[in-house]
Amino acid sequence: MRLLLIAANPSLENLIRRHVAIRWPEADVRLWSPLHMGEIPAEFLAQGYDAVLLSERWSGGEGLDWLRDLGSRPGFAKIVFLAASPSQALCRAGLAAGALAVLDTSNVDHRQWVAVLQSASEAQRCAMGDWRVSDEARHARRFGDAYIPGYRRARVLARGSVSQLYIAESEKVGALVALKVTASHRDASGIDQSFDRFLQEYEIGDRLQHPNIVRLYELGVADDHAYLAMEYFPLGDLRRRMRSGLSPAESLAIAAQLARVLAAIHVAGVVHRDLKPGNIMMRTDEQIALIDFGLAKQLALDLDLTDQGLIFGTPHYMSPEQGHGEPVDARSDLYSLGVLLFEMLSGRKPYIADNPMAVVYMHRNDPLPPMPQPLRPLEPLVHRLMAKRPDDRFASAGDVAAAIERAREAWLAQVMYA
């Protein structure tokens, strides 16, 4: 039994878990808290659940409005509406809005609850069985030229020259995921480079298990395509967050998180090599998650997937040594972090030119850009991160994290007493 509980009342959550566990000891009850997680994304149909339990009310929210929305979505899982001492009018309204049943949370009849959940589960499994063999399912499981069972395509998120990124619903995960799909491409030796890059990304993310690293769910192959299922971020990336405006304190807090996650991956012998706003996702308004280890370099690998002398990454955020195809180490990521911090604080990139190679030239040869006058106290920190020579930067990401925290405390104290 797998249930999705939409509620914001801990007492109700405990009540549900207790009664469900009596009948189904191994039941998986997932919580969706509207107060912390917001609305259910429009693409989500809860196809990986036996039933959805929806609370009638929470602070600032009306479950009946949610029921009308979720119940009107074609293919949404069976919904059981939960209310304390529901009136006949509320019961009628709940059933009319799409609920399979309305249960009273103030006077629990255990046998009734078990019977309702069993009925919902059976109805949902029958509905999913019919859907899986339908033309609609065959179409929804088509991702470009690849047919990938277990995933329902919601929409295309991005198309690139090598891979495509989709929002899809995973029955296994029970959530929307970002699904990266790329055609297999074998080199002269017969090695599937596309799959090897995905495998490297999956192994790095799976091995590190850090709170500020994207969650990776599955790596697979279908119809001569490799695919990678990973955490989906409805709030978007750092670029989007920057457009909404960041205070210096917020910028420093994000930079500190990045420094801490870089410290973790560097200790593991990994250099990211592609730090940029598009690879930094917002899990919440304050918490970030680092994604895309496809260009990362594991320093201990005998076989590197990239060749020395080739340039990989994004010119605006490349270290001077990376931009010139020279060997890079962890200090290259620190330079990129400095560029990101400069942009978050000032609202602009440090070096701008008409073409990428001109930007690469400026990173190595142009003077370090000055910070705007109100932000001058933070200039030494940014300039040390962006030092042209790796030896002049911080020795480690751990040192950077500590320096950023000190700078943030000093900035907050300055603002408080200004």
C-alpha positions in Angstrom: 0.0 0.0 0.0 1.4 3.4 -1.0 -0.5 6.5 0.0 0.0 10.2 -0.6 -1.3 12.3 2.4 -2.0 16.0 1.7 -2.2 17.6 5.1 -0.5 20.1 7.4 -1.6 18.7 10.8 0.9 16.5 12.5 -1.8 14.9 14.7 -3.7 13.9 11.6 -0.6 12.5 10.0 0.1 10.4 13.1 -3.5 9.2 13.1 -3.3 8.1 9.4 0.0 6.3 9.8 -1.1 4.5 12.9 -4.3 3.1 11.4 -2.7 2.3 8.0 0.2 0.4 9.8 -2.3 -1.9 11.6 -3.5 -3.3 8.3 -0.5 -2.7 6.1 2.7 -2.8 8.3 5.0 -2.1 5.3 2.8 0.7 3.9 4.6 3.7 2.4 2.8 7.0 3.4 4.3 10.1 1.8 3.4 13.5 3.1 2.7 16.6 1.0 2.5 19.6 3.3 0.8 22.5 1.5 2.4 25.0 4.0 5.9 23.9 3.1 5.6 22.4 -0.4 3.0 24.7 -2.0 0.5 23.6 -4.6 0.5 20.2 -6.3 2.1 20.8 -9.8 -0.4 20.8 -12.6 1.4 17.9 -14.4 1.2 15.6 -11.4 -1.4 12.8 -11.4 -0.2 10.6 -8.4 0.0 7.6 -10.7 2.5 5.9 -8.4 0.1 5.8 -5.5 -2.7 3.5 -4.4 -4.7 6.4 -3.2 -4.4 10.1 -2.2 -5.8 11.2 1.2 -6.7 14.9 1.2 -7.3 16.9 4.4 -10.3 19.3 4.4 -8.6 22.3 5.9 -5.3 23.7 7.0 -4.0 27.2 7.9 -4.7 29.4 5.0 -6.0 26.6 2.8 -9.2 24.9 1.8 -9.0 21.2 0.9 -12.3 21.3 -1.0 -10.7 23.8 -3.5 -7.8 21.4 -3.9 -10.2 18.5 -4.3 -12.0 20.2 -7.2 -8.7 20.8 -8.9 -7.2 17.3 -8.4 -10.5 15.6 -9.0 -10.8 17.3 -12.4 -7.4 16.1 -13.7 -8.0 13.2 -16.1 -6.2 10.1 -14.7 -5.5 11.4 -11.2 -5.3 8.8 -8.5 -8.4 7.9 -6.4 -8.9 10.6 -3.7 -10.2 10.0 -0.1 -11.4 13.3 1.5 -10.7 13.7 5.2 -12.8 16.0 7.4 -13.6 16.3 11.1 -17.3 15.7 11.7 -18.2 16.4 8.1 -21.7 17.7 7.5 -24.0 16.0 4.9 -23.5 19.1 2.7 -19.7 18.7 2.9 -19.9 15.0 2.1 -22.1 15.7 -0.9 -19.7 18.5 -2.1 -16.7 16.2 -1.6 -18.2 13.4 -3.6 -19.4 15.8 -6.3 -15.8 17.2 -6.6 -14.3 13.8 -7.3 -13.7 12.1 -4.0 -14.1 8.3 -3.8 -15.2 8.7 -0.2 -15.3 11.1 2.7 -14.0 9.9 6.0 -14.5 11.4 9.5 -11.2 12.0 11.3 -12.9 12.9 14.6 -14.6 9.5 15.0 -12.4 6.9 13.3 -14.0 3.6 12.4 -10.9 1.5 11.6 -12.8 -1.2 9.6 -14.4 1.5 7.5 -11.1 3.2 6.8 -9.4 -0.1 5.8 -12.4 -1.0 3.5 -12.3 2.5 1.9 -8.5 2.4 1.3 -8.7 -1.2 0.0 -11.4 -0.1 -2.4 -9.5 2.9 -3.5 -6.4 0.8 -4.1 -8.2 -1.8 -6.2 -9.9 0.9 -8.3 -6.7 2.7 -8.8 -4.8 -0.4 -9.8 -7.5 -1.3 -12.3 -7.5 2.2 -13.8 -3.7 2.1 -14.1 -3.8 -1.4 -15.7 -6.3 -0.1 -18.3 -4.2 3.0 -18.9 -0.9 1.2 -19.4 -2.2 -0.7 -22.4 -3.9 2.4 -24.0 -2.8 4.4 -26.9 -2.6 7.4 -24.6 0.0 5.6 -22.4 2.1 4.5 -25.4 2.2 8.2 -26.6 2.9 9.5 -23.1 5.8 7.1 -22.6 7.5 8.3 -25.8 10.4 10.6 -25.2 11.6 11.6 -28.6 12.6 8.3 -30.3 12.8 6.4 -27.0 10.0 4.5 -25.3 10.6 4.5 -21.6 8.2 2.4 -19.4 7.4 3.7 -15.9 7.5 7.3 -16.9 4.7 9.6 -18.2 5.9 12.6 -20.2 4.4 15.8 -19.0 6.3 18.3 -21.1 9.6 19.2 -22.7 11.8 21.3 -20.4 14.8 21.9 -22.7 16.2 20.7 -26.0 19.9 20.6 -26.6 22.2 19.4 -29.4 23.1 16.2 -27.4 20.2 15.6 -25.0 16.7 16.5 -24.2 15.3 17.3 -20.8 11.7 16.4 -19.9 9.4 16.8 -16.9 8.0 13.3 -16.4 6.0 11.6 -13.7 7.8 8.5 -12.3 5.5 5.7 -10.9 8.5 4.3 -9.0 9.5 7.6 -7.4 5.9 8.8 -6.9 6.8 12.3 -8.0 7.6 14.5 -11.0 11.2 14.1 -12.1 13.5 15.7 -14.6 14.3 13.1 -17.2 17.4 13.6 -19.3 17.4 11.5 -22.5 20.2 11.3 -25.1 20.8 9.0 -28.1 23.6 6.5 -27.8 26.8 7.5 -29.5 29.7 5.0 -29.9 33.2 6.2 -30.6 35.7 4.3 -32.8 36.6 2.0 -29.9 32.9 1.0 -29.4 32.5 2.9 -26.1 29.1 4.4 -25.7 30.1 8.0 -24.7 26.6 9.2 -24.0 25.9 6.3 -21.6 29.4 6.7 -20.0 28.8 10.4 -19.3 25.4 9.6 -17.8 27.0 6.8 -15.8 29.7 9.1 -14.5 27.1 11.7 -13.5 24.9 9.0 -11.8 27.8 7.5 -9.9 29.1 10.8 -8.6 25.7 12.0 -7.4 24.8 8.6 -5.9 28.2 8.3 -4.1 28.2 11.8 -2.6 24.7 11.9 -1.1 25.0 15.5 0.0 21.9 17.7 0.9 23.0 20.3 -1.6 23.4 17.8 -4.5 20.6 16.8 -6.8 18.9 13.5 -6.0 19.4 11.0 -8.8 16.8 8.2 -9.1 17.5 6.0 -12.0 19.9 5.4 -14.9 18.8 3.3 -17.8 18.8 2.5 -21.5 15.8 2.3 -23.9 15.7 2.1 -27.7 19.3 3.0 -28.1 18.9 6.0 -25.8 20.4 6.5 -22.3 18.2 8.2 -19.8 18.8 9.7 -16.3 15.9 10.4 -13.9 16.7 13.1 -11.3 15.0 15.5 -8.9 12.8 18.1 -10.4 12.9 21.7 -9.1 9.7 23.7 -9.7 11.3 26.9 -8.4 13.9 26.8 -11.2 17.5 27.7 -11.1 19.7 30.4 -9.6 19.4 32.6 -12.7 15.6 32.8 -12.1 16.2 33.5 -8.4 18.7 36.3 -9.3 16.1 37.9 -11.5 13.8 38.2 -8.5 16.5 40.1 -6.6 19.1 39.0 -4.0 20.3 40.9 -1.1 24.0 40.8 -0.2 23.2 38.6 2.8 21.2 36.2 0.6 23.9 36.1 -2.0 26.5 35.2 0.7 24.3 32.5 2.1 23.9 30.9 -1.3 27.7 31.2 -1.9 28.4 29.6 1.5 26.2 26.6 0.6 28.0 26.3 -2.8 31.4 26.4 -1.0 30.3 23.6 1.4 29.1 21.3 -1.4 32.2 22.0 -3.4 34.2 21.0 -0.3 32.4 17.7 -0.2 32.9 16.9 -3.9 36.5 18.0 -3.8 37.3 15.7 -0.9 35.8 12.9 -2.9 38.2 13.7 -5.7 35.7 15.4 -8.1 36.0 18.8 -9.8 32.7 20.0 -11.2 34.1 22.2 -14.0 30.7 23.7 -15.0 29.5 25.9 -12.2 27.0 28.4 -13.6 23.5 29.7 -12.5 21.8 27.1 -14.7 23.4 24.3 -12.8 22.4 25.6 -9.4 18.8 24.8 -8.6 16.6 26.2 -5.9 15.1 23.5 -3.8 13.5 26.2 -1.6 13.9 30.0 -1.7 17.0 29.6 0.5 18.4 26.1 -0.2 20.3 25.2 -3.4 21.1 22.0 -5.1 24.0 21.5 -7.5 23.3 19.5 -10.6 24.9 18.3 -13.8 28.1 16.3 -13.2 28.3 15.4 -16.8 31.5 17.5 -17.3 32.9 16.7 -13.8 36.3 15.2 -13.6 37.2 12.5 -11.2 40.9 13.2 -10.5 41.6 9.5 -9.6 40.2 8.0 -12.8 42.5 6.3 -15.2 40.2 7.0 -18.1 39.1 10.6 -18.4 36.0 11.2 -20.6 37.5 14.5 -21.8 40.8 15.1 -23.5 43.5 17.5 -22.2 43.5 20.6 -24.3 39.8 20.7 -25.0 37.6 23.4 -23.5 34.5 22.3 -21.6 32.2 24.6 -19.6 30.6 28.0 -20.0 33.0 30.9 -20.9 31.5 33.5 -18.5 32.2 31.3 -15.5 35.5 29.6 -16.6 38.7 30.0 -14.7 41.6 31.3 -16.8 43.3 27.9 -16.9 40.1 26.1 -17.9 39.4 28.6 -20.6 42.8 27.9 -22.2 42.5 24.1 -22.0 45.1 23.8 -19.3 44.9 21.2 -16.5 42.4 22.2 -13.8 42.0 21.2 -10.1 39.6 22.1 -7.3 40.8 25.8 -7.4 39.2 26.2 -10.8 35.7 25.6 -9.2 36.6 28.3 -6.6 37.2 30.8 -9.4 33.8 30.0 -10.9 32.3 30.4 -7.4 33.9 33.9 -7.3 32.3 34.8 -10.6 28.9 33.7 -9.4 29.3 35.6 -6.1 30.3 38.8 -8.1 27.2 38.4 -10.3 24.9 37.8 -7.4 26.2 40.8 -5.5 26.5 43.3 -8.4 23.8 42.1 -10.7 26.2 41.7 -13.7 28.9 39.4 -15.0 32.5 40.5 -14.4 33.5 40.2 -18.0 31.3 40.9 -21.0 32.3 40.7 -24.7 30.9 40.1 -28.1 32.1 36.6 -28.5 33.1 33.7 -26.1 36.8 33.7 -26.9 37.0 37.4 -26.0 35.5 36.5 -22.7 38.0 33.8 -22.2 40.8 36.3 -23.0 39.4 38.8 -20.4 39.3 36.2 -17.6 43.1 35.7 -18.0 44.3 39.2 -18.9 41.9 41.9 -17.8 42.1 43.5 -14.3 39.8 42.2 -11.6 36.5 44.1 -11.8 35.8 46.5 -8.9 32.7 45.9 -6.8 30.1 48.7 -6.6 30.9 51.2 -3.9 28.4 50.0 -1.2 29.8 46.5 -1.6 33.5 47.4 -1.4 33.9 45.6 2.0 33.2 42.3 0.2 35.7 43.0 -2.6 38.7 41.3 -1.0 36.8 38.0 -0.7 35.5 38.1 -4.3 38.9 39.1 -5.7 40.7 36.3 -3.9 38.3 33.8 -5.3 38.9 35.3 -8.8 42.6 35.5 -8.6 44.2 34.9 -12.0 46.7 32.4 -10.6 45.3 29.3 -8.8 48.1 29.7 -6.1 46.7 33.1 -5.2 43.2 31.7 -4.5 41.9 30.0 -1.3 43.6 26.7 -0.6 40.3 24.8 -0.3 36.5 25.2 -0.6 36.3 24.6 3.2 38.4 27.7 3.7 36.1 29.6 1.3 33.0 28.5 3.3 34.5 29.8 6.5 35.6 33.1 4.9 32.1 33.6 3.4 30.4 33.0 6.8 32.7 35.5 8.4 31.9 38.1 5.7 28.2 37.5 6.0 28.3 38.0 9.8 30.3 41.1 9.4 27.9 42.4 6.7 24.8 41.7 8.9 26.4 43.5 11.8 27.3 46.5 9.6 23.7 46.6 8.4 22.3 46.3 11.9 24.3 49.2 13.3 24.3 51.4 10.2 
